[in-house]
Amino acid sequence: MALKVERSTPESRGFAVFLVLALAALAALPYYAGPGAMRLVAEMAYYLALAQLWNLLAGYAGLVSVGQQAFVGLGGYSLYYLTSEFNVHPLVALMLAGPIAAAISLPMAFAVFRLRGAYFAVGTWVLAEIFALAISLVERLGAGSGMSLTPAIVRQIAPDRAGRELAVYWIALAIVVIVFAAAYLLLRSRHGLALTAIRDSEPASESLGVDTFRTKLMVYVVTAGCTGCVGAFIFLQKLRISPEAGFSVNDWTVVVIFMVVIGGIGTLEGPIVGMLVYFGLRETLAQYGTWYLILLGMAAVAIMLLAQDGLWGLVVRRFNLHLFPVRRHLAR
Amino acid sequence: MTDWLNILIQGALLGGLYALFAVGLSLSFGIMRLVNIAHGDLIVLAAYVALVVINATGLYSIATLLVVVPAMFALGYALQRWLLNYTLSGGLLPPLLVSFGISVIIENLLLQIFGASTYRLQAGAIETQSFALGGIYIGAYPLLVFATAFAAIAALQVLFYRTGLGRAFRATSDDADTAELMGIDNRHLYAVAMAIAMIFTAVAGVLMAIRETFDPAAGPIRLIFAFEAVIIGGLGSLWGTLLGGMVLGVAQAVGGALSPTWEILAGHLAFLVVLLLRPSGLFPHTRD
């Protein structure tokens, strides 16, 4: 009986079909739902993208950053600066924001990579604070009060409001699809094998010849670029940016960390589960103030103590279900 | 000239407060290798405990330490013994994310209970008194804070190097497994260490609440100041932490003198410069 190495499983092939159908249904959402639903789905989409990026960084490369809001803010400000000062088309600026954030992240890495573990976490946070404070000193960028996108710039996306809402919605979907595709392809590549090895044991992967420093640096810079692009999108849709909103640790990092930890860190599926749990709790408990944040905090603590691989980890343990075929297994 | 001297002295005295912020963080890292992300929120929690005590009893603000210190001591013991201890065996993520979760829980509970308004504690005449030495003015309250920080670090130094408990701390820090073989109960010892760290956190919280306003969201920036003082001073060095706090305080005072918007930024930049030029800090003592 011949054995062969396979990556896909019957479940993952079924899931791929489901994924295509679900995406088609979501893409068609504007034709059967109102702008409220579109805004919520767009928000879910960009949060899912942020969560997957943080998951790659913390779950795979072991770089627990509490400073990803630096790149959200930098991406947002890049978009505002490019469109207002150089008349760049907003969609072009959206694509340029990624490389800009990635370029800025490279020198930052040389500072924060000197710190390990939790000190790395706080170090990245300090850098984000530095950017927020520095930008609030720059008159050109609206200083502390921030900037708005002028109607002339906004009209470049689409001349009327309905067209803009449609464009923004589809861009959100495109961003999350691209981030997932990139993460999936990265994990199936040579670098993905190195990353998974680092996730499981850093010293062991190093002893087998994985260049952990370069792999981590690559992940840091790539996720910074993608986070910058997501940030540019977030503030393209919000039409206003300020240092406080752009570099908010609560909005762009705390919430994202909860999603990943609750869903299951170090798996591609985890952030999806965590994102759904977060929005479920937020939408049902929003009228009771910040209790949903307290509940999320407790859930994160409980999961770290009792089931470190999160809700998705429980599913994997019970049903051995892998929806994204990134691992190899023997098949007949 | 004396203007700048005054600014330097004010900054150095402010560094005493930052050193008090940092001592607890430094202690839990030194003994448990635990970086407590909730540290800043625990400082703010201590300030709120003092506020509640004052409102209930009318006690003088500094005297609330008689209640706040034991309360935080007990909380520290419980937190470490029944929560944080369970995170120490499983690698990097659990302690980080559990303390991160605690941070968010504390901040939002304070927000639910006390609302978002800012508070400040009153300490009476001492807040405004100052001594004149030539052209230099030294505020009585900043001097008191600095003296407290100095005394706190001297006391810890004695605890570490002159007592049996200190020997146990150092042994566990060097090699937790061997220390356990020698009959030390690490779980209890870690809880005691966190309780001691909380004594300094309580003092820092009350002294901070008299010097500046606080609100439920005031924790994270205190964690950052504490962290900067520890890194500037060098990991594991107690006197280094005091000097790190002073460097941070001076940088902020000089930045603030140039322009108020530069105050915090100048402190962050001083931290960044030290990190780039001397990554192990100005007075390194132990490796991680």
Interface residues (C-beta under 8 A of the other chain):
Chain A: A58 G62 V64 V66 F110 A111 R114 L115 R116 G117 A118 Y119 A121 V122 G123 W125 V126 L127 E129 I130 L133 A134 S136 L137 G144 V249 V254 I257 F258 V261 I265 G289 T290 W291 L293 I294 L296 G297 M298 A300 V301 M304 L305 Q308
Chain B: L34 V35 I37 L83 Y86 T87 G90 L92 L93 P94 P95 L96 L97 V98 F100 G101 I102 S103 V104 I105 N108 L109 L111 Q112 P220 L223 I224 F227 E228 I231 T261 W262 I264 L265 H268 L269 F271 L272 L275 L276 P279 D288
